[in-house]
Structures are given as C-alpha cells and as structure tokens.
Amino acid sequence: MPRDFQWKLPGAHLHLKKKEGWMTRIHLDGWLLLALLVLMSSGLLILYSATGSNLDVTLSQGYRLLFALVVMLVIAQIPPRFMQRWALPVYVLGVVSLVAVLFLGIDAKGAQRWLAFGGVRFQPSEAMKLALPLMLAAYLSRRHLPPNMKHLFIALGVLIVPVLLIARQPDLGTSLLVASAGLIVLFLAGLSWKIIFSFFTLAIAALPAFWWMLHDYQRNRVLTFLNPERDPLGAGWNIIQSKTAIGSGGLQGKGWFQGTQSRLEFLPERHTDFIIAVLAEEAGLIGVTLLLALYLVIIWRGMLIAANAVGTFSRLLASSIVFTFFVYVFVNIGMVSGLLPVVGVPLPLVSFGGTSSLTLMAGFGVLMSIHTHNSLLNR
C-alpha cells in the first residue's frame, strides 16, 4: 500500500469543516464559485475596454465562459475515484490528439496547434494541463511514496511524451505549463532534495543544447527579453509598449476607456496576452492590486481544498491544479512586465480565449468534486 501523501496549511481544518449545505449537495464550493464569478465578470469588463468597446467580442467571450461554467458543474459531479479509474484513457486520448495535430492540425500564425471537428476548433495541448497531472496522480497514488527510481523514470516518461509533442507544434509556453503541472505532482509525491538537485543540475548543463533546439523566433524572444531596445520597432515593440502602458497608469490610472496605448493600438495583443497592461493603464496600480488579490483568494481557497483532501490521489491532483493556475498568473504578469520572456500565456479567465478558459474551469470542477465528495463522505 502506498504511504499517504499529506501536507497541511495552518488552520486549514477550521475553514473547511463547517456544516455542509445545499451547495455541497450539488458539489459546488460556494466561496470558490463566488471568487470565480467575480473574476470572470471583471475579466469581461476589462476585455470590453481592451477591444475598444467591442460588444460582439465581449459577448462571444461571455458565452464561452458560460459554457465553461457548465463544464465545471458537470465535472464537479464526478467522484474522484471515477477520475482515478479513467485517468489512463484520458491521458492516452490526449496524447493521440497531440499526435493528430502534427498531421491534421490547422496552421495559424506559423504554428500547428489546433484540430477542427464539425466546424469547432480546439487545442489538445490545453487539455493536457489537466490530463497529465490526472495520470501522474493516479499512477503515483498506487505506489509506495516517495517513488523509487523505477517508478520515477516511468512517471518522467509519462510527462516527457506530451511535453515534447506540444513543443513540436511549436508551443513553448504551453509545453512549459504542462511540464510544470506534471513536475509539481512528482515534487509533492515526496522526491528527495538530492534527486531534485541532480535533475536541476542536469537541466542547467543541458541549457546550451536546449538553446540550439529552439526555433529562431523563440531564441529571438529570449534575446529581446534580455534587451528589448535591441529591436525597438520589431521584436522589442510588444514589451516596450506594454511597459509603457503599465508605467503610464500610475497609481489610479487614466480612467476606464481612457487608455491611449490600447485605444490608439500601440499595445499589441491587448485583448489576449497583454490584457493586464490595459488594466494597469486605465485602473493603475490600485486596479491591478485588486485583480491580484482576487487571484490570491482563488489560489488560497484551492490550497485549503488540496490540504484537506482525502487520499493521495486527491491531494496530488488538487495541488497540481492550484499550482498550475498560479503559474498561469505568474508567467503572464511576468512576461507583460518584462520580468520573463514572452511565451504566449494568457491571463486566466480574463484574456480572450475559449480553450484555455474551458481547461481552467474543468480543473476547478475537479477541485470542487474533491472537496464536496470528501465532505459528504465525512458526514
């Protein structure tokens, strides 16, 4: 029998062991749902401004978020033990879809990342952000923890296959997010610091080879990150304009719909990857701080659910979902502010996009299932 994985947050039991109500019976966590609804509503307001008051785009995103909410509700009804049982088929289906992208994928902006069925496009790599930690959590939860070298290398093989397929598309940003979602499962499974340090050393040693494996535009992104002014009208334009928008907002911002960088179209990708720069210019530091506080509430609630989850599988999976959400936020804000290279990671539930929002809400559905099913069992 595997040794049970456990971790605690101070006072976590005080927050989640209250009397259960009707929300629990329909497998929803009220506080997490409320925070998500506030975030999505705020995101639609920001998007409306970022698109120049384009109601059609905003409504389109609203419909996508509504569908994502329905998916979250459906997934929340699935017991964790059922998810564990179906982890392998879901993972295999995800890998097969990634292989299909290489041969049947739709090319857009120099990358082949999409599949289309019946006129509906979807991005299989997004689904792997959930399918991979689901598979790893199911595999490791049936083994003694911490994993021995045999089980560790099998788990790494499960992780590497989809990451390489996604990187091949090419989609460096998503491949890094998928890798981080899997690595946190391995880390929380009880890897010793000796093993972690060994892998970290190998990764540092492999950087020169990794550099030459990158596409020209990807290497250019790294060089631009180090010195945006080397090509201010070309590769450095995006980040220079983004930092200009963020800095010009000051403390209180220029006012709603008053951002010059976005309204005059200096700011690129203002409704997707760089949307927080629009908020920073129009609502200033105060607006950005409020949005970050909302993200923090969601992350903290997710951590409480993970800390109180029953069973190794539930804890590993819940922790990975929360950590992946955090990485989304961290990477997007880091790249928009010039602290990280631009890798095309959207701001969760705020940037325009359907597949990403659907995957995130599916993950929150899993979180709610883990919390509410365990709560009903413990009555």
C-alpha positions in Angstrom: 0.0 0.0 0.0 1.3 3.5 -0.8 2.2 5.8 2.0 -0.4 8.5 2.1 0.8 11.9 0.8 -0.1 14.7 3.3 0.6 18.3 3.7 -1.1 20.9 6.0 -1.9 24.6 6.0 -2.1 26.4 9.3 -5.7 26.4 10.4 -6.9 24.7 7.2 -9.3 22.5 9.1 -11.0 25.5 10.7 -12.0 26.9 7.3 -13.4 23.8 5.5 -15.1 21.7 8.2 -18.2 23.7 8.7 -21.8 22.4 8.4 -22.5 21.3 4.8 -25.4 22.9 2.9 -27.2 22.7 -0.4 -24.1 23.9 -2.3 -22.2 20.8 -1.2 -25.0 18.6 -2.2 -24.7 19.8 -5.8 -20.9 19.5 -5.4 -20.0 23.2 -5.6 -17.8 25.2 -3.2 -19.6 28.5 -2.6 -16.6 30.6 -1.8 -14.5 29.3 -4.8 -17.5 29.7 -7.1 -18.1 33.3 -5.9 -14.5 34.3 -6.4 -14.5 32.7 -9.9 -17.7 34.6 -10.9 -16.3 37.9 -9.7 -13.1 37.2 -11.7 -14.9 36.3 -14.9 -17.2 39.4 -14.6 -14.2 41.6 -14.0 -12.5 40.0 -17.0 -15.4 40.8 -19.3 -15.3 44.4 -18.2 -11.6 44.6 -18.9 -12.0 42.8 -22.2 -14.8 45.2 -23.3 -12.4 48.1 -22.8 -9.4 46.3 -24.3 -11.3 45.6 -27.5 -12.4 49.3 -27.9 -15.9 48.7 -26.6 -16.5 45.8 -29.0 -19.7 44.2 -27.7 -19.6 41.3 -30.1 -16.2 40.0 -28.9 -17.2 40.6 -25.2 -20.4 38.6 -25.7 -18.6 35.9 -27.5 -16.2 35.5 -24.5 -19.2 35.6 -22.2 -20.8 32.7 -24.0 -17.5 30.8 -23.8 -17.3 31.4 -20.0 -20.9 30.3 -19.5 -20.2 27.1 -21.3 -17.0 26.6 -19.2 -19.1 27.1 -16.1 -21.5 24.3 -17.2 -18.5 22.0 -17.9 -17.2 22.8 -14.4 -20.6 21.9 -12.9 -20.7 18.6 -14.8 -17.2 17.6 -13.8 -17.9 18.5 -10.2 -20.5 15.7 -10.1 -17.8 13.1 -11.0 -16.4 11.4 -7.9 -12.6 11.4 -7.5 -12.4 7.6 -7.5 -14.0 7.6 -11.0 -11.5 10.2 -12.2 -8.7 8.0 -10.9 -10.1 5.0 -12.8 -10.3 6.8 -16.1 -7.0 8.7 -15.8 -5.2 6.4 -18.3 -7.8 6.5 -21.1 -8.0 10.3 -20.8 -4.2 10.6 -20.9 -4.0 8.2 -24.0 -6.7 10.2 -25.8 -4.8 13.4 -25.1 -1.6 12.0 -26.5 -3.3 10.6 -29.6 -4.9 14.1 -30.1 -1.4 15.7 -29.9 -0.1 13.3 -32.5 -3.1 14.0 -34.7 -2.2 17.8 -34.5 1.1 17.0 -36.2 -0.6 15.5 -39.2 -4.1 17.1 -39.3 -3.7 20.3 -37.3 -4.7 23.7 -38.5 -1.9 26.1 -39.1 -2.2 29.6 -37.6 0.5 32.3 -37.2 3.2 29.8 -38.1 2.2 27.2 -35.6 0.1 24.0 -35.9 -1.8 23.7 -32.6 -5.5 23.2 -33.5 -7.8 20.4 -34.5 -11.2 21.0 -36.0 -14.3 18.8 -35.9 -17.7 19.8 -37.2 -16.5 23.4 -37.6 -15.4 23.6 -33.9 -11.7 24.2 -33.3 -10.0 23.1 -30.1 -6.4 23.0 -28.8 -5.5 19.5 -27.5 -2.4 20.8 -25.7 -4.7 22.8 -23.3 -6.4 19.5 -22.2 -3.0 18.0 -21.3 -2.7 20.6 -18.5 -5.3 18.5 -16.7 -4.9 15.1 -18.3 -1.2 14.9 -17.4 -1.4 15.6 -13.6 -4.5 13.3 -13.6 -2.5 10.5 -15.0 0.6 11.1 -12.8 -1.5 11.4 -9.6 -3.4 8.2 -10.4 -0.1 6.3 -11.2 1.8 7.5 -8.1 -1.1 7.1 -5.7 -1.0 3.4 -6.3 2.7 3.1 -5.5 4.7 3.5 -2.3 5.8 7.1 -1.8 8.3 8.5 -2.2 8.6 6.8 -5.6 11.7 4.6 -6.2 13.9 5.2 -9.3 11.9 2.8 -11.5 8.5 4.5 -10.8 10.1 7.9 -11.1 11.5 7.2 -14.5 8.2 5.8 -15.7 6.5 9.0 -14.4 9.0 11.1 -16.2 8.4 9.2 -19.4 4.6 9.9 -19.0 5.5 13.6 -18.5 8.0 13.9 -21.4 5.9 12.5 -24.2 3.2 15.2 -24.2 5.6 18.0 -23.4 7.8 17.1 -26.5 4.7 16.8 -28.7 3.5 20.2 -27.7 6.9 21.7 -28.1 7.0 20.3 -31.6 3.9 22.3 -32.7 5.7 24.6 -31.7 4.2 26.0 -28.5 6.9 26.6 -25.9 4.6 28.4 -23.4 2.0 25.6 -23.2 4.7 22.9 -23.1 6.3 24.7 -20.1 2.9 24.9 -18.3 2.1 21.3 -19.0 5.6 20.3 -17.7 5.1 22.4 -14.5 1.7 20.7 -13.9 3.4 17.3 -14.0 6.5 18.3 -12.1 4.5 19.6 -9.1 2.9 16.1 -8.8 6.3 14.5 -8.7 7.6 17.0 -6.2 4.7 16.6 -3.9 5.0 12.8 -4.2 8.0 13.1 -1.9 11.1 13.5 -4.1 14.2 13.9 -2.0 16.1 17.2 -2.4 19.1 15.1 -3.6 17.1 14.0 -6.6 15.7 17.4 -7.2 19.2 19.0 -7.1 20.5 16.3 -9.5 17.8 17.0 -12.1 18.3 20.7 -11.7 22.0 20.4 -12.3 21.3 18.2 -15.4 18.8 20.8 -16.7 21.4 23.6 -16.3 24.0 21.5 -18.1 21.6 20.9 -20.9 20.8 24.6 -21.5 23.3 25.0 -24.4 21.7 22.1 -26.2 18.2 23.3 -25.4 19.2 26.7 -26.8 20.0 25.3 -30.2 16.8 23.2 -30.2 14.7 26.4 -30.1 13.3 27.9 -33.2 14.8 31.2 -34.4 11.7 33.2 -33.2 12.0 31.6 -29.8 15.7 32.5 -29.4 14.8 36.0 -30.5 12.2 36.2 -27.7 14.9 35.4 -25.1 17.3 37.9 -26.6 14.5 40.5 -26.7 13.7 39.8 -23.0 17.3 40.5 -22.1 17.4 43.7 -24.1 14.1 44.9 -25.7 15.8 48.0 -27.0 17.9 45.9 -29.4 15.0 46.0 -31.9 12.5 48.6 -30.6 10.4 48.7 -33.7 10.4 44.9 -34.3 10.8 42.1 -31.7 11.1 44.6 -28.8 7.9 46.5 -29.7 5.5 44.4 -27.7 7.3 44.5 -24.4 8.3 48.2 -24.7 4.7 49.2 -25.4 3.4 47.0 -22.6 5.8 48.5 -20.0 4.9 52.0 -21.3 1.2 51.3 -20.7 1.8 49.9 -17.3 4.0 52.8 -16.2 1.7 55.5 -17.6 -1.2 54.2 -15.5 0.4 55.4 -12.2 -1.5 54.8 -9.0 -5.1 55.4 -10.1 -4.9 55.0 -13.9 -6.1 57.2 -16.7 -9.7 56.2 -16.3 -11.9 53.5 -17.8 -11.8 53.5 -21.7 -9.2 56.3 -21.5 -6.0 54.2 -22.1 -4.1 55.7 -25.0 -1.7 52.8 -25.6 -4.7 50.4 -26.2 -7.1 52.9 -27.8 -4.5 54.1 -30.3 -3.5 50.5 -30.9 0.2 50.9 -29.8 -0.3 47.9 -27.5 -0.3 44.6 -29.3 -2.4 41.5 -28.4 -4.2 43.8 -26.0 -7.3 41.5 -25.6 -5.2 38.3 -25.1 -1.7 38.0 -23.7 -1.2 41.7 -22.8 -4.6 42.5 -21.4 -3.4 43.3 -17.9 -1.4 46.2 -19.4 -4.7 47.6 -20.4 -6.0 47.3 -16.8 -2.7 48.9 -15.5 -3.1 51.9 -17.8 -6.7 52.5 -17.1 -7.1 51.5 -13.5 -3.5 51.9 -12.3 -1.7 50.1 -9.5 -5.0 50.0 -7.5 -6.8 48.1 -10.2 -4.0 45.6 -10.7 -3.7 45.1 -7.0 -7.4 44.3 -6.7 -7.2 41.8 -9.5 -4.2 40.1 -7.9 -6.0 40.0 -4.6 -8.8 38.2 -6.4 -6.4 35.7 -7.8 -4.9 35.2 -4.4 -8.3 34.4 -2.9 -8.9 31.7 -5.5 -5.4 30.2 -5.0 -5.8 30.3 -1.2 -9.1 28.6 -1.4 -7.7 26.0 -3.7 -4.8 25.3 -1.3 -7.2 24.8 1.5 -9.2 22.3 -0.5 -6.0 20.5 -1.5 -4.7 20.4 2.1 -8.0 18.9 3.3 -8.4 16.4 0.5 -8.8 12.7 1.5 -6.3 10.3 -0.2 -3.1 10.6 -2.0 -4.7 10.9 -5.5 -7.0 13.7 -4.5 -4.2 15.7 -2.7 -1.7 15.3 -5.6 -4.3 16.2 -8.2 -5.8 19.2 -6.3 -2.3 20.6 -5.5 -1.2 20.4 -9.2 -4.4 22.2 -10.4 -3.9 25.1 -7.9 -0.2 25.3 -8.7 -0.9 25.4 -12.5 -3.3 28.2 -12.0 -0.7 30.1 -10.0 1.9 29.6 -12.8 -0.6 30.9 -15.4 -0.9 34.2 -13.4 2.8 34.4 -12.5 4.1 33.8 -16.1 1.6 36.2 -17.8 2.3 39.1 -15.4 6.0 38.4 -15.5 6.2 38.4 -19.3 3.9 41.5 -19.7 6.0 43.5 -17.2 9.3 42.4 -18.7 10.4 40.1 -15.9 10.1 36.9 -18.1 10.4 36.2 -21.8 7.1 36.5 -23.8 5.9 32.9 -24.2 2.2 33.4 -25.1 0.5 32.6 -21.8 -3.0 34.2 -21.4 -4.2 35.8 -18.2 -6.5 33.2 -16.6 -10.3 33.9 -17.2 -9.5 37.5 -18.3 -7.8 37.1 -21.6 -9.9 36.4 -24.7 -9.9 32.7 -25.5 -12.1 29.6 -25.2 -10.0 26.5 -24.8 -7.8 27.9 -22.0 -10.9 29.0 -20.0 -12.5 25.7 -20.6 -9.5 23.8 -19.3 -9.2 26.0 -16.2 -12.8 25.7 -15.3 -12.7 22.0 -15.8 -9.8 22.0 -13.3 -11.9 23.9 -10.8 -14.6 21.4 -11.3 -12.2 18.7 -10.3 -11.3 20.8 -7.2 -14.9 21.1 -6.2 -15.5 17.4 -6.7 -12.6 16.5 -4.5 -13.8 18.9 -1.7 -17.5 18.2 -1.8 -17.4 14.4 -2.3 -15.0 14.1 0.6 -17.2 16.4 2.7 -20.2 14.2 2.1 -18.2 11.0 2.9 -17.1 12.5 6.2 -20.6 13.4 7.5 
